[in-house]
Amino acid sequence: MNFIFKLSKWQLFAWSTGLLLSAPLFFLIYESLQGDSEVFSHLWDTVLWDYITNTVLLIFGVCLLSCAIALPLGWLSAYCSFPGKKQFEWALMLPLAMPTYLIAYVYTDLLDYAGPVQIALREWFDWHSPTDYWFFDIRTLPGAMVMIALVLYPYLFLIFKTALREQSFKLVQASQLMGLSPWQSFFKVSIVLSRGSIVAALALISMETMADYATVSYFAVSTLTTAVYDTWFGYYSLTAAAKISGVMLLLLFLALMAERFSRRNQAVFERQSGVNSESLYKLKGKQAWLATSFCSVILLIAFIIPMLVLLNYAITYFDKAWNTAFFSYAWQSLQVAIIVSVASIILATLIVFYQRVAKQGYSLIPGRLASTGYALPGTVLAIAVLLPLSALENSINTVLGSYNLDIGLLLTGSIVTIIVAYLVRFYAIAHGAIESSFVRISPSLDMASQSMGKSEGQTLRLVHLPLLRRGLLTAALLVFIECMKELPAALLLRPFDFESLATHVFQYVSDEQLELASISALFIVLVGLIPLYFINRSMEQRS
């Protein structure tokens, strides 16, 4: 009876947390289904279909470019031996630390008419005006595709490379015996067997692409993400913005369903029995040079050039960029990130522990509910969080009004809204990391603890937490970095006296003055490199 009572407490906490963290999504769906909005009807009749078309084209283009970059890189890293391979395996993940709007600004500055590239071309070829030559315009929809793909391709690179290494090398060797060339084996064996992993990675890239606001806004490309922002702040219509968010949710739902449908009949029964230290293909001569050159060019374009430009800005404009504003905004960003990280790992640990103790299928539901916010783009998340908090705030003020009291905008007018939004969006990261760590703890330890008369809480504190230290650190670190980089939600929900490093940098990017916030930009990038280092170390240890 005592065990049932204790279990019910874990159950109550897990379900309450799951419902609270998923409440913004349900409020958003409810708001989007309300009566017709004149603003939404006007947008539907005029520009909304253009926004939808641009969004779909952007996602398709980014996914296509990501495949063109990541699939060859993943295959080379998994199956081939060439000069610099070990260095490229971790270095090709570095672009993930670079926010898309930074790389977009850097290449706009380099490739614009007044940039160093076109100036050099005009001097070399004695051109005098734009009519003398043609040069592509980077601030277009195709330009946005390239910029976003350069940052997001590492998702596909990492997942595809891992999938290839989990496959049995015997299958590829069998294709060689059948007379297939390396490229034929790549398309007919490796790609086919990894299709589920590829589609899953592309689904993640699609969600990140749809969530991008800064790059498309800077390039003046109208997508559903910018439509939400413009509708909210341009037309002051929260209902219309919620309806547009509903359209985005529908597209996300269709993308996820397509990903699940593509894998409905897939099952992989043969795994690599051990890590094969010898590569299948030892590249030599021209082939080795081409492989190294391809990896070098991608790394150069996606990370090294933008990083060198930011370093140059920081050195040249150090006196202006190193100021009290940087320390103030960095401290505000750190405060929010630390609070959300700690809250995320506490909630995720308790919910995953409930899943372990309950052992029923329905015990997974609270964690899945709490993780739904990760699929929401930042602009959509801002509306989703604001709706329930506004309703709660109004209810409290109504009750307190009878006592001549008023809390004002204590929730929606403070950093509470940003903290809640970040927690809703990034809880899923902590849940996934901690859940994977819990799985590695043998159930026999739980039984041994119970046989010694320890309660569930004592088992968690004395047995599980010491074994979860690495998983907890990884989860906290990943959530921390995402909070530092998050831009759309912060732009929409920040109070008047709050500025994060991301919003601070983006304001200067929008004003074409990134040089004055270059140290803040470098800080964001350098902080983003930390989890990549730990991920690489973890992969090396597993190998």
Secondary structure as GFF3:
##gff-version 3
##sequence-region A 1 543
A	DSSP	alpha_helix	2	32	.	.	.	ID=ss1
A	DSSP	alpha_helix	38	46	.	.	.	ID=ss2
A	DSSP	alpha_helix	48	79	.	.	.	ID=ss3
A	DSSP	beta_strand	80	81	.	.	.	ID=ss4
A	DSSP	alpha_helix	85	91	.	.	.	ID=ss5
A	DSSP	three_ten_helix	94	97	.	.	.	ID=ss6
A	DSSP	alpha_helix	100	111	.	.	.	ID=ss7
A	DSSP	alpha_helix	116	125	.	.	.	ID=ss8
A	DSSP	three_ten_helix	130	132	.	.	.	ID=ss9
A	DSSP	alpha_helix	141	166	.	.	.	ID=ss10
A	DSSP	alpha_helix	169	177	.	.	.	ID=ss11
A	DSSP	alpha_helix	182	185	.	.	.	ID=ss12
A	DSSP	pi_helix	186	190	.	.	.	ID=ss13
A	DSSP	alpha_helix	191	193	.	.	.	ID=ss14
A	DSSP	alpha_helix	195	211	.	.	.	ID=ss15
A	DSSP	alpha_helix	214	218	.	.	.	ID=ss16
A	DSSP	alpha_helix	224	234	.	.	.	ID=ss17
A	DSSP	alpha_helix	238	262	.	.	.	ID=ss18
A	DSSP	beta_strand	281	282	.	.	.	ID=ss19
A	DSSP	alpha_helix	285	299	.	.	.	ID=ss20
A	DSSP	pi_helix	300	304	.	.	.	ID=ss21
A	DSSP	alpha_helix	305	316	.	.	.	ID=ss22
A	DSSP	alpha_helix	318	321	.	.	.	ID=ss23
A	DSSP	alpha_helix	324	358	.	.	.	ID=ss24
A	DSSP	three_ten_helix	361	364	.	.	.	ID=ss25
A	DSSP	alpha_helix	365	370	.	.	.	ID=ss26
A	DSSP	three_ten_helix	372	375	.	.	.	ID=ss27
A	DSSP	alpha_helix	378	401	.	.	.	ID=ss28
A	DSSP	alpha_helix	415	439	.	.	.	ID=ss29
A	DSSP	alpha_helix	443	451	.	.	.	ID=ss30
A	DSSP	alpha_helix	456	459	.	.	.	ID=ss31
A	DSSP	pi_helix	460	464	.	.	.	ID=ss32
A	DSSP	alpha_helix	465	467	.	.	.	ID=ss33
A	DSSP	alpha_helix	469	485	.	.	.	ID=ss34
A	DSSP	alpha_helix	488	493	.	.	.	ID=ss35
A	DSSP	alpha_helix	501	510	.	.	.	ID=ss36
A	DSSP	three_ten_helix	514	517	.	.	.	ID=ss37
A	DSSP	alpha_helix	518	542	.	.	.	ID=ss38
###
